[in-house]
């Protein structure tokens, strides 16, 4: 199972299912994630 992010060799987050690393908005109360489009051979996310 893949998460939104994974860690690189330095431990920093890099996108996995997300298209970019997001920064919180609204004083840390809201996070908006853009997900990658399904590619051929991948399972559907429910």
Residue frames as a rotation matrix with the C-alpha (Angstrom) as fourth column:
UNK 1
0.587 0.809 0.000 0.00
0.809 -0.587 0.000 0.00
0.000 0.000 -1.000 0.00
UNK 2
-0.462 -0.716 0.523 1.30
0.730 -0.642 -0.234 3.43
0.503 0.274 0.820 -0.94
UNK 3
0.053 0.435 -0.899 0.79
0.834 -0.514 -0.200 6.53
-0.549 -0.739 -0.390 1.19
UNK 4
0.954 0.299 -0.029 0.57
0.249 -0.842 -0.479 10.19
-0.168 0.450 -0.877 0.25
UNK 5
0.560 -0.828 0.011 4.30
-0.788 -0.537 -0.303 10.59
0.257 0.161 -0.953 0.86
UNK 6
0.804 -0.481 -0.350 7.42
0.549 0.826 0.126 8.53
0.228 -0.293 0.928 1.37
UNK 7
0.754 -0.590 -0.289 10.77
-0.180 -0.609 0.773 9.56
-0.632 -0.531 -0.565 2.82
UNK 8
0.747 -0.611 -0.262 13.90
-0.298 0.043 -0.953 10.13
0.594 0.790 -0.150 0.76
UNK 9
0.240 -0.739 -0.629 17.38
0.594 0.624 -0.507 9.08
0.768 -0.252 0.589 1.92
UNK 10
-0.748 -0.497 0.439 17.56
0.017 -0.675 -0.737 12.19
0.663 -0.545 0.514 4.17
UNK 11
-0.672 0.570 -0.473 14.18
0.710 0.315 -0.629 11.49
-0.210 -0.759 -0.617 5.76
UNK 12
-0.761 0.406 -0.505 12.45
-0.402 -0.907 -0.123 14.38
-0.508 0.109 0.854 3.96
UNK 13
0.055 0.859 0.509 8.95
0.215 0.487 -0.846 13.77
-0.975 0.155 -0.158 2.59
UNK 14
-0.882 -0.187 -0.433 8.60
-0.382 -0.256 0.888 13.28
-0.277 0.948 0.155 -1.15
UNK 15
-0.003 0.981 -0.196 5.32
-0.959 -0.058 -0.277 12.77
-0.283 0.187 0.940 -3.01
UNK 16
-0.866 -0.080 0.494 4.03
0.024 0.979 0.201 9.24
-0.500 0.186 -0.846 -3.54
UNK 17
-0.234 0.861 0.452 0.28
0.963 0.268 -0.013 9.35
-0.132 0.432 -0.892 -4.26
UNK 18
0.570 0.357 -0.740 0.23
0.336 -0.923 -0.187 13.12
-0.750 -0.142 -0.646 -3.78
UNK 19
0.708 -0.295 0.641 1.49
0.623 -0.165 -0.764 15.30
0.332 0.941 0.067 -6.63
UNK 20
-0.095 -0.761 0.642 3.45
-0.018 -0.644 -0.765 17.60
0.995 -0.084 0.048 -4.29
UNK 21
-0.517 -0.106 -0.850 4.24
0.835 0.157 -0.527 18.20
0.189 -0.982 0.007 -0.63
UNK 22
0.251 0.732 0.633 1.51
0.472 -0.664 0.580 20.50
0.845 0.153 -0.513 0.67
UNK 23
-0.912 -0.408 0.041 1.72
0.194 -0.517 -0.834 23.28
0.361 -0.752 0.551 3.21
UNK 24
-0.301 0.850 -0.433 -1.15
0.939 0.186 -0.288 23.82
-0.164 -0.493 -0.854 5.65
UNK 25
-0.648 0.212 0.732 -3.51
0.132 -0.915 0.382 26.75
0.750 0.344 0.564 5.20
UNK 26
0.356 0.865 0.353 -6.04
-0.198 -0.299 0.933 28.44
0.913 -0.402 0.065 7.47
UNK 27
0.126 -0.426 0.896 -3.64
-0.962 -0.272 0.006 28.44
0.242 -0.863 -0.445 10.44
UNK 28
-0.815 -0.579 0.014 -2.84
-0.573 0.803 -0.165 24.76
0.085 -0.143 -0.986 10.05
UNK 29
-0.272 0.808 0.523 -6.47
-0.458 0.369 -0.809 23.67
-0.846 -0.460 0.269 9.99
UNK 30
0.798 0.601 -0.033 -6.69
-0.278 0.320 -0.906 22.75
-0.534 0.732 0.422 6.29
UNK 31
-0.486 -0.864 0.128 -4.56
-0.296 0.301 0.907 20.58
-0.822 0.403 -0.402 4.05
UNK 32
0.670 0.669 -0.322 -5.47
-0.527 0.122 -0.841 20.16
-0.523 0.733 0.434 0.38
UNK 33
-0.338 -0.769 0.542 -3.92
-0.132 0.609 0.782 17.22
-0.932 0.192 -0.308 -1.46
UNK 34
0.410 0.343 -0.845 -3.84
-0.900 -0.002 -0.437 16.70
-0.151 0.939 0.308 -5.19
UNK 35
0.246 -0.244 0.938 -3.57
-0.172 0.941 0.290 13.02
-0.954 -0.233 0.189 -6.06
UNK 36
-0.760 -0.555 -0.339 -1.86
-0.477 0.121 0.871 11.44
-0.442 0.823 -0.356 -9.04
UNK 37
0.244 0.818 -0.521 -4.08
-0.970 0.194 -0.150 10.08
-0.022 0.541 0.841 -11.78
UNK 38
0.478 0.015 0.878 -4.51
-0.221 0.970 0.104 6.32
-0.850 -0.244 0.467 -11.93
UNK 39
-0.216 -0.614 -0.759 -2.00
-0.958 -0.018 0.287 4.75
-0.190 0.789 -0.584 -14.30
UNK 40
0.473 0.380 -0.795 -2.37
-0.644 0.765 -0.018 1.52
0.602 0.520 0.606 -16.19
UNK 41
-0.054 -0.465 -0.884 -1.79
0.213 0.859 -0.465 -1.47
0.975 -0.214 0.053 -13.91
UNK 42
-0.915 -0.238 0.325 -2.48
-0.235 -0.341 -0.910 0.40
0.328 -0.909 0.256 -10.64
UNK 43
-0.494 0.761 -0.420 -5.24
0.857 0.507 -0.088 -0.49
0.146 -0.404 -0.903 -8.23
UNK 44
-0.029 0.593 0.805 -8.12
0.214 -0.783 0.584 1.91
0.976 0.190 -0.104 -7.80
UNK 45
-0.955 -0.260 -0.140 -8.19
0.211 -0.267 -0.941 3.97
0.207 -0.928 0.309 -4.59
UNK 46
-0.053 0.997 -0.050 -11.55
0.666 0.073 0.743 3.96
0.744 0.006 -0.668 -2.84
